[in-house]
Amino acid sequence: MPPSNTLTSAFLALTLTTASAAPAWKEVYAPLTVRTLHLTVDPADWTRVINDQPVEGDTVSQERADAWFNEDGDAPILVEIRRKGATDPVLTNGAHTKVSLKIDINALVPGQLWHDLRKLSLEIGSASGPLT
């Protein structure tokens, strides 16, 4: 019996060590976790970005803006934002407009990471989403 207990203890220790060593970016995509993310953008820059009509595959000519980005409890970091692509719809309902965004975490601050990520895409879903 003692050899079995030792093996079980060793397996448990290995499992706990492996679980705690998961890359930080994986927690961003945890399907049962709701995250509150904040973007602070100059209103004129925001208008310019959301009204951009990007050409699919052409990221060079897209409108970009500096923004402060953070999750609840984190200090804001300087990032660059742009519309995600020409195939993403713009959803508008009254005063609310939603667009898919690409957040470039290290464009303005080389080497900067957020939860081990250099880029982040925020999707609005489909045209039949909550704003329609």
N, C-alpha and C positions, 0 to 999 in steps of 0.2 A: 504493500500500500504506500509506503513513503516515497518510492520512486515516482509513482503516479502523481502524488501531490506536488512534488518538485517540478515535474513537467508541466502541470497545470499552472503553477505559479510563474514559471518561466514564460509560458505562452501568454498569460495575462499581462506580464510586464512588457513583453514584446509588442502586444497589441496596443497597450496604452502609449508606449513610446512612439509607435508608428502613427497613431491617431493624432497625437499632439504635434507631430512633425509635418502635418499637411501644409502645403503652400498657402500663404495668406490670401492669394487671389481666389482660391476655391470658396472661401467664406462669402465673397461678394455674390457668388452665384447660388448660394444655398436656397433651394426652392421654397422653404417654409419660413424664410426670414424676410420681413418687410423692412426695407431701408428707407430712411428719409434723407434725400440728397438735396443740397442747396447749390444753386448757381446765382451769383450776383453779377449782373451785367449792366453796363450803361444802357439806358432805354433806347438811345439812338442806334447803338451797336446791335441790340436785340432785334429791333425792327429791320435793320439791314440784313441780318443773318436769316431771320424767318421768311423774309420776302425774296431771298435769293432763289434763283431758278437754276440749280446745278445741272450740268450736263453729265450724264452717267459716264464714269471712268475718268473724268477731268477734275481732279482735285486741286490743281494748281490755281485755276481762276475762281475758285469758290470764295465767297465772302467769309471772312473769319473775324473773330473778336476775342479779345482778352476777357477772362471771367475769373471770379473767385469761386472755388468749388470746395465743398466740404460735406461730410456726413454729420448728423447730429453728434455732438461731443468732440468732434475733431476741429483742429485749427484750419482755417481756410488756406488753400494753396492756389497759386496762380496757374491757370490752364488756358488753352485755346479751344474755342468751340467753332463748329461749322455745321451746316445742314448735312444730313447723311447722304442723300443721293437723289437723283431725278425720279426714281421710281417710287420713292416714299411719298405718300399723299400728305397734304397739309389739311388738317382737320380743324374746322372753324365752327363755332357755335356761339353766336352773340359776340361777346368781348373776349372769348377764350380761343386761342389758337394753339394747336399742338403740332410740333414737327419732330421728326427723329433727328437726334444730334450725335455727332462724333465729338468726344472730348479727348483732346490730345494733352495728356498729363505732363509730358516732358518736352513739348515744343518750345515753351518759353523759358523753362528752367531745365537745362540739359541734365539728364540722369535722375530727375525727380520721378518718384513712384508713388502710387496710392494703392495700398494693399498688394504690392508687387506688380501692379499693372502700369503700363505706359500709355495705353489708350483704352477708351471705354465707349461703347455705343449704347445710346438710350433710344429704345424703339417705342413708337406710339401704338403699335399693333396694326390693326386693319382699318379700312374706311368704315367698317360697321362697328367701330369701337364706341366707347361711352359718350363721345361728343356728338355723334350723329343722331 
